[in-house]
Amino acid sequence: MNEEFLQYIWENGLFRSAECVTTTGEQVRVLRVGRRNRDAGPDFSDARIETGGIVFAGTVEIHVRGSDWVRHGHHEDPAYDNVILSVVLHDDAEVYTSKGRRVDTILLQYDEHLHEEYLYTRETMDMPRCHRRAREIDPLKMELLLAGYAVERLERKCDDVYRLMEENHNDWEATLFGMITRYWSGNVNAEAFAMLARGIPYKLARRAGDSLFRVEALLLGYSGLLEAASERDEYVDAARAEYEYLASKHGLRALPPSCWKFARVRPTSFPTVRIALLAALLCRSGLLFTALLEAGTAGEAMRQLDVQASPYWDTHYRPGQPAGRQVKRVGTMLQQLIVVNALVPFLFVYGRERGEDKYREKALRWLEELPAEMNSIVTNWKKHGITPRSALHAQAILQLHGEYCLPRRCLDCKLGSEMFRIVT
């Protein structure tokens, strides 16, 4: 047993009755449990109780044992002199303030099934931890909870937009391109692509945008993958020469090739191919910003990302190494990934900063329009009856999994709260 669980029971009113009897036999009625205090001092402030026909206002302290009051030093701490009620699981000592006033003590009584469910959620490795009760949560309530956690995840991603805005000196177009770039390759080469976006001044890349070959040379050269090419051809030689000129003129220093990962990556997702596709997108990035603001649906936004690499890449996955012919373009799954993780947060922040709610509303609408991402986390939740109908729901599940299930924060989770209410 721990105090965290007892505090949760008290805070959510899950104890058996508001009509209590103190350890000395006095009747007490709990009028208000108070507000949880997570800083130093008593556990709950602004509580109200009635005893002997008199209403008392003050703080409440929760302990497993009454003797914890002394063990924690509260009997000598004036900060606890305003405690009007001591709530304990085991009464093994009377409680006195630093001024010698005896504090009324009640035993916290609750359904033992609550503690059993709490222990299960702490120990199970199956996600979500509340899966035994997940199917019993009211569907409408579940819908509202998932929407809330989707927005919570979106707010976290908005922080990334603000950081990029600061780095780019409030340049919206550069920030948009930076957000897209960080999700351009999925997780495997995400950091390397972020370094690529940070290392090349956006205005330089835009000025080179009148020539797709020049942009390819700039990006591939800065990535270090041109210099690392084991075989050479006319394209490699020309791209190297172009990059060396640009690097000398603008003081660029290429990234180490070792920061890029090819192992266990499908050839169509090789960083070289993705960089070639990024170059194609960069050539239209100015138009992309305007098109994003004007796009009415998620499908229209996705079409702006539907770019094709230059003809050289139809027969190459790596520079200088010919391969079977296959046109390289941005697939539907990658388009959806970028809309959800890059365009939606960007649009949400843009609407907030410009004071135009229509962009924030559109961002959330796009999440509802797109299908749910299918991955191992979402699949596991689906197995337990929580089936995402859209990207909005999938984002909520990822937020719950990462921020609440993995760190065992069930007592801070609203899904967990619904589960505990069902138990009672």
Protein Blocks (a to p, Z undefined) as FASTA:
>chain_A
ZZklmmmmmmnopafbfcdcdfkopacddfbgbjadfbecdfbghiacdeehiacddddd
ddfblklmmmnommmmmklmmpcbdcdfbdcbdcddfkopacddddddddfklmmmmmmm
mmpmbdcfklmmmmmpcfklmmmmmmmmmmmmmmmmmmmmmmmmmmnoopaklmmmmmmm
mmmnojmlmmmmmmmmmmpcfklmmmmmmpmklmmmmmmmmnommmmpmbdcfklmmmmm
mmmmmmmmnopacddfklpcfehpafklgfklmmmmmmmmmmmmmmmmmmmmmpmbfklm
mmmmmccddfklmmccbghiacddddddddfklmmmmmmmmmmmmmmmmmmmnopaklmm
mmmmmmmmpccdddfklmmmmmnopacfbfklmmmmmmmmmmmmmnopmklpmklmmmmm
mmZZ
